Amino acid sequence: MSKGTLFIVRSALSEHPTLSSILSKEDGVLLRAEACYNASAFVGLGVATYALEQDVNACGGHHRTTGVTVINDAQWVELTLQYQRTISE
């Protein structure tokens, strides 16, 4: 069964003031690049939250990823297939 929308986000949550109002419980958020610096803010949105491992490492490691599922490139491809839509900023 497909999930809702996977939002691929590359910047801080403060750059996306409407994101929390458009998310549904079936949606997910994949953190890339600078979004990994404040991963905990995205966890508070109440949807599945993922981060690409190479970006987490580039941002200083896993201590910022409590509540975030860290995935590799192959898992990212699989993840996009689980959602009906993918929206990237």
C-alpha positions as CSV (number, residue, x, y, z in Angstrom):
1,M,0.0,0.0,0.0
2,S,1.4,3.4,-1.0
3,K,1.9,6.2,1.5
4,G,1.1,9.8,0.9
5,T,3.8,12.3,-0.1
6,L,7.5,12.2,0.6
7,F,8.9,15.7,1.0
8,I,12.6,16.0,0.3
9,V,13.9,19.0,2.3
10,R,17.3,20.6,2.0
11,S,17.1,23.6,4.4
12,A,16.0,24.4,7.9
13,L,12.4,24.0,9.0
14,S,12.1,27.7,9.5
15,E,12.5,28.1,5.7
16,H,9.3,26.1,5.3
17,P,6.6,27.8,7.4
18,T,3.7,26.0,5.8
19,L,5.1,22.5,5.8
20,S,3.5,21.5,9.1
21,S,0.1,22.6,7.9
22,I,0.1,20.5,4.8
23,L,1.5,17.3,6.2
24,S,-0.7,14.3,6.9
25,K,0.1,11.3,9.0
26,E,0.7,9.2,5.8
27,D,3.4,11.6,4.6
28,G,7.2,11.5,5.2
29,V,10.1,13.9,5.2
30,L,13.6,13.1,3.9
31,L,16.2,15.5,5.2
32,R,19.1,16.4,2.9
33,A,22.0,18.8,3.3
34,E,21.5,21.6,5.8
35,A,18.2,20.2,7.0
36,C,20.2,17.6,8.9
37,Y,21.6,20.2,11.2
38,N,18.3,20.6,13.0
39,A,16.7,17.2,12.4
40,S,14.9,17.2,15.8
41,A,12.7,20.1,14.6
42,F,11.4,17.9,11.8
43,V,10.8,15.0,14.1
44,G,8.3,17.2,16.0
45,L,6.1,17.3,12.9
46,G,4.7,13.9,13.7
47,V,5.5,12.1,10.4
48,A,8.1,9.6,9.4
49,T,11.4,11.4,9.2
50,Y,14.4,10.1,7.3
51,A,17.9,11.5,6.6
52,L,20.5,10.5,4.0
53,E,23.5,9.1,5.8
54,Q,26.1,11.0,3.7
55,D,24.4,14.3,4.6
56,V,24.2,13.4,8.3
57,N,27.9,12.6,8.4
58,A,28.7,15.9,6.5
59,C,26.7,17.8,9.1
60,G,28.6,16.4,12.1
61,G,27.2,13.0,12.8
62,H,24.4,11.0,14.3
63,H,24.0,12.9,17.6
64,R,21.4,15.1,15.9
65,T,19.3,12.3,14.5
66,T,17.3,11.0,17.5
67,G,13.9,9.9,16.1
68,V,15.2,10.0,12.5
69,T,15.7,7.0,10.3
70,V,19.1,7.3,8.7
71,I,19.2,5.7,5.2
72,N,21.7,5.1,2.4
73,D,21.3,5.8,-1.3
74,A,19.7,2.4,-2.1
75,Q,17.2,2.8,0.7
76,W,16.4,6.3,-0.6
77,V,15.4,4.8,-3.9
78,E,13.2,2.2,-2.2
79,L,11.7,4.9,0.0
80,T,10.6,7.0,-3.0
81,L,8.8,3.9,-4.4
82,Q,6.8,3.6,-1.1
83,Y,5.1,7.0,-1.6
84,Q,2.5,8.1,-4.1
85,R,4.3,11.4,-4.7
86,T,7.6,13.0,-4.1
87,I,8.1,16.7,-3.7
88,S,11.6,18.2,-3.6
89,E,12.5,21.8,-2.7
